[in-house]
Amino acid sequence: MPDTRPCTRQEIVDGFNPQAELSRADSFDLQRFGFLPGIPDARWAPALALSADDASFELGGALRASYRLPDTLRAGPDIRFRGSVGPATFFATHRLTYAYNWPDTVFDAKSWRGDERPIYPEIPDARLDLDFDWLHIQAGRSEMHLGPVPDGGLLLSTEPWGLDHAAYSLKWKGVRFTSLFVWLQSDKRMVMHRAEYVDRHWKLGLSEAVVSADTNDIFPYIVAPVAFYYLMQWNKRQDENILWGVDASVIFPPVKFYGELLVDDFAYEPATGPNKIGGTIGGEWVSILRSEVDLCADYTAITKWTYAQRDSLQNYTFRGRILGDDLGPDADRSRLTVSWRIIPRLRLKIMGFYERHGEGDVWHDFADDGAHDRETFHPPFPSGVVEHHLGADAELRFTLIGRSFIEVRGGIAQITNLDHHEGSEGFRAVIQTDLYWEF
């Protein structure tokens, strides 16, 4: 059923306000505070909608299906609901997925009878939010992304699963302090805090994260939104995995420039240890020469041993994947993306990329690799026999009704020095079609 509630006076006014319409530059997402997910997209059209002056409830869902060559299938329904009572907002998605021979199928569910019955139940997001004038409280599960990079992020990147967390934000005008506590596993926790300022044409964020196996001892960190975790763990004589991040974006309409710096470890004396750092620099040009074409380019580099730690339980990972950019350590990447809105419902997106991967990985810290002096602490970048990936991805999406769409995507990549063997080569190609029907 469509939403039949009467329009409020403000909704009528907004409907005639040209400034309320979305512009092409909305992809800049300038006013997005912090990294905590916001309220679900207001354009979602649920099957059932009930509302009153200070409460609402909406119920709906979607059907998803993907087929990838050769001979892999993933399909299933989503059941979704959300509601609000005063300052409290809640929502959740329940998902069943049939995944036959699908690579990287589901990272947050256990199948019924494994390969015999490859059906996976998931709850990818389920959250409660309390929003006041100066305070926002959030608890539950959500996918989170941090930083100005559209696809990626050195501290928190886009991942296919949600993080179980509790968080709060203190906000005033353009300033926000946020603290986040994440349950990664029974003996592993992450605490992160962030200070951010947003102005009309620029944005600056400072973040710090700690991953620890001593889960009880770092719990009080969540109530210290402006204290440096590095000094706190140093005075406790603890050895936890601490990472710092700085990110910024500047807008000169219709162009945005952005950058991000990650410091996992920095050797003040080069002979005593390696520099474990990463960085991204990029830019986005929306509606080139007033056309329907957008252009985005960026470069990312992450040094060897970044995200890793002497205690493997404190690696910056979750469910076997890096919490930050999945490019991984000892690697760099250049990307160029062109997006063309052919007609309002049809969009073509093409990305070309070149990556280099050294022999380092997130599971081996410098002590595991035998580094012990200035020369071995600072190997060539990337190190060892370097894999080279040169390729392109393309996707064509047609929007059906509302947010329902059908999409065809494909990708090719030529790899040299495959698996770090000098002279070996490989070629990879993938074709996939996706259907998403919302009800």
SVG drawing of the C-alpha trace seen along z (x, -y; Angstrom):
<svg xmlns="http://www.w3.org/2000/svg" viewBox="-4 -28 74 60">
<polyline fill="none" stroke="black" stroke-width="0.4" points="0.0,0.0 1.3,-3.5 1.7,-5.9 -1.7,-7.6 -0.9,-9.9 -1.8,-13.5 0.9,-15.9 2.1,-18.4 2.3,-22.1 6.1,-21.9 6.0,-19.1 3.8,-21.2 6.2,-24.1 9.2,-21.9 7.4,-20.5 7.3,-24.0 10.9,-25.0 13.3,-24.6 16.2,-24.4 14.7,-21.2 15.4,-19.4 18.5,-17.2 21.4,-18.8 24.1,-17.0 26.6,-18.1 24.8,-16.1 27.4,-13.3 29.9,-15.5 27.9,-14.6 29.4,-17.7 27.1,-17.7 27.5,-14.0 28.9,-14.1 31.2,-11.5 31.1,-7.8 28.0,-6.7 25.3,-5.7 22.3,-7.9 18.6,-7.2 17.7,-5.0 17.0,-6.6 13.8,-8.6 13.1,-7.6 12.4,-4.0 8.7,-3.3 7.5,-0.6 4.6,1.7 2.9,0.7 3.2,-2.7 1.5,-3.8 2.1,-7.2 1.0,-9.5 2.2,-12.9 5.1,-11.5 5.4,-7.9 5.6,-5.8 6.1,-2.3 7.0,-1.0 7.3,2.5 8.6,3.7 11.4,5.6 13.1,6.6 14.0,9.5 17.7,9.9 19.2,12.1 22.7,12.2 24.2,14.6 27.9,14.6 29.6,16.6 30.5,19.4 27.6,21.1 27.3,19.2 24.0,17.9 23.0,15.9 19.3,15.0 17.0,14.3 14.5,11.9 15.0,9.0 12.4,8.2 12.9,4.7 11.1,2.6 11.7,-0.8 9.9,-3.1 10.2,-6.0 8.8,-7.1 9.7,-10.6 13.5,-11.0 14.0,-7.2 14.4,-5.6 14.8,-1.8 15.2,0.3 16.4,3.8 16.8,6.0 16.4,9.8 17.9,11.6 17.8,15.1 20.3,15.9 20.6,19.0 24.2,19.0 25.3,21.8 29.1,21.9 29.3,18.1 32.8,16.7 32.9,14.6 29.3,15.5 28.2,14.4 30.5,13.3 28.0,13.0 26.0,16.2 26.2,20.0 24.6,22.1 22.0,24.7 23.8,28.0 26.7,26.4 27.0,27.4 24.0,29.7 21.7,26.8 23.6,23.5 21.0,21.1 22.3,18.3 20.3,16.3 21.6,12.8 20.8,9.6 23.0,7.1 21.7,4.2 19.6,3.7 19.9,0.5 18.4,-1.9 19.1,-5.7 18.3,-8.4 18.8,-11.9 18.7,-15.1 19.8,-18.7 23.4,-18.1 23.6,-14.3 23.2,-11.3 23.3,-7.8 23.4,-4.7 23.6,-0.9 23.2,2.2 24.7,3.4 25.5,1.3 27.9,1.1 30.2,-1.9 32.5,-3.8 34.9,-6.6 36.7,-9.2 36.2,-11.2 37.1,-8.3 33.9,-7.3 35.1,-3.6 37.5,-2.8 38.8,-4.3 42.0,-3.7 40.4,-3.4 37.0,-2.1 36.2,-0.9 33.1,0.5 32.5,4.0 29.8,6.6 28.9,7.1 27.8,4.9 29.8,4.1 28.2,4.7 28.7,1.5 27.6,-1.2 28.4,-4.8 27.5,-8.4 28.2,-11.8 28.4,-15.2 27.5,-17.9 27.4,-21.6 27.2,-23.7 29.9,-22.3 31.8,-20.4 31.2,-16.8 33.0,-14.4 32.2,-10.7 33.2,-7.6 32.6,-4.1 32.9,-0.7 32.9,2.4 32.6,6.0 34.9,7.8 34.9,11.2 34.8,12.7 38.4,11.7 38.9,8.7 37.5,5.2 38.0,1.9 37.4,-1.6 37.5,-4.6 36.9,-8.3 36.8,-11.2 36.8,-15.0 35.3,-16.6 34.5,-20.1 32.4,-20.8 32.2,-24.1 30.4,-25.1 33.4,-24.4 35.7,-22.2 35.8,-19.4 38.4,-18.1 38.4,-15.0 40.9,-13.5 40.4,-9.9 42.1,-7.4 41.4,-3.7 42.7,-1.0 42.3,2.7 43.0,4.8 42.7,8.4 42.5,7.0 38.9,6.2 38.0,5.1 40.8,2.7 39.9,0.6 36.2,0.4 36.6,-2.9 38.1,-4.5 34.6,-5.0 33.8,-7.7 37.0,-9.7 36.1,-11.3 38.9,-13.8 41.7,-11.9 44.6,-10.4 44.4,-6.6 48.1,-6.4 49.0,-8.2 46.5,-6.2 47.8,-2.8 51.4,-4.0 50.9,-5.0 49.3,-1.6 52.3,0.1 50.2,1.9 51.0,2.9 47.8,2.4 47.4,1.7 46.8,-2.1 46.1,-3.9 45.7,-7.6 43.9,-9.1 43.5,-12.5 41.2,-13.2 40.1,-16.4 38.1,-17.5 37.8,-20.9 35.2,-21.9 35.6,-24.4 32.2,-23.7 31.9,-21.6 35.2,-20.1 36.2,-18.4 39.7,-17.5 40.2,-15.1 43.0,-13.3 43.5,-10.8 46.5,-9.9 46.8,-6.8 49.5,-6.4 49.7,-2.9 53.3,-3.4 55.9,-6.0 59.6,-5.5 61.1,-8.7 64.4,-6.9 64.5,-4.9 66.9,-2.4 64.5,-1.3 61.5,-0.2 59.4,-0.7 57.0,-3.4 53.6,-1.8 51.5,-4.4 49.1,-4.8 47.7,-7.7 45.1,-8.6 44.8,-11.7 42.1,-12.2 39.5,-14.5 36.0,-14.4 34.6,-16.6 30.8,-16.5 28.9,-17.3 32.0,-18.0 31.3,-21.1 27.7,-21.0 27.3,-17.5 25.9,-14.3 29.4,-12.9 31.3,-12.7 35.0,-12.0 36.8,-10.7 40.5,-9.8 42.6,-8.8 45.8,-7.2 46.3,-5.1 49.6,-3.7 50.0,-1.6 53.4,-0.6 54.5,2.9 53.3,4.2 50.5,1.6 47.4,2.9 49.5,5.8 50.7,6.1 53.0,8.2 50.0,9.9 48.1,11.4 44.9,11.1 45.3,7.4 45.6,7.2 43.3,4.6 41.0,7.2 37.5,8.6 36.3,12.0 39.5,12.5 39.3,9.1 41.0,5.8 38.8,3.2 40.5,0.5 41.2,0.4 41.1,4.0 44.0,3.0 46.1,4.2 49.6,3.4 52.7,3.3 50.6,2.1 49.5,-0.9 46.6,-1.6 45.6,-4.2 42.0,-4.5 40.1,-6.5 36.3,-6.4 33.9,-7.8 30.1,-7.9 27.7,-8.8 23.9,-9.4 22.8,-8.4 19.1,-9.1 17.6,-9.7 17.1,-6.0 20.2,-4.6 23.7,-5.0 27.0,-3.7 30.1,-3.6 33.6,-2.6 36.7,-2.3 40.2,-1.6 42.8,-0.6 46.5,0.3 47.7,2.0 51.0,3.2 51.2,5.7 54.4,6.6 55.0,9.7 53.8,8.3 50.4,9.0 48.3,8.1 49.1,11.4 52.9,10.9 54.3,8.0 57.9,6.9 59.2,9.2 57.6,12.2 59.5,11.2 62.8,11.0 63.3,7.2 65.9,6.1 67.9,3.2 67.6,0.0 67.9,1.8 65.3,4.5 62.9,2.0 62.7,0.0 62.5,2.3 61.8,1.2 58.1,0.3 56.5,2.5 58.8,5.3 60.0,8.6 58.5,9.9 55.8,7.4 52.4,8.4 51.1,6.0 47.3,5.8 46.0,3.8 42.3,3.9 38.9,2.3 35.4,2.7 32.2,1.5 28.5,1.5 25.3,0.5 22.4,-0.1 18.8,-0.7 16.4,-2.0 13.0,-0.4 10.6,-1.8 11.7,-3.6 15.0,-2.1 14.5,1.2 17.0,1.8 18.7,4.3 22.4,4.1 25.0,5.8 28.6,5.6 31.9,7.0 35.6,6.8 38.9,7.9 42.4,7.9 45.8,8.8 48.2,10.0 51.9,10.3 54.2,12.0 51.1,13.9 51.4,15.1 54.8,13.4 56.4,15.8 58.7,13.9 57.4,14.1 54.1,15.9 51.0,14.4 47.3,14.6 44.1,13.2 40.8,12.8 37.4,11.9 34.0,11.8 30.5,11.0 27.6,10.6 24.0,9.5 22.0,8.2 18.3,7.7 17.0,5.8 13.2,5.4 11.8,3.5 8.3,3.9"/>
</svg>
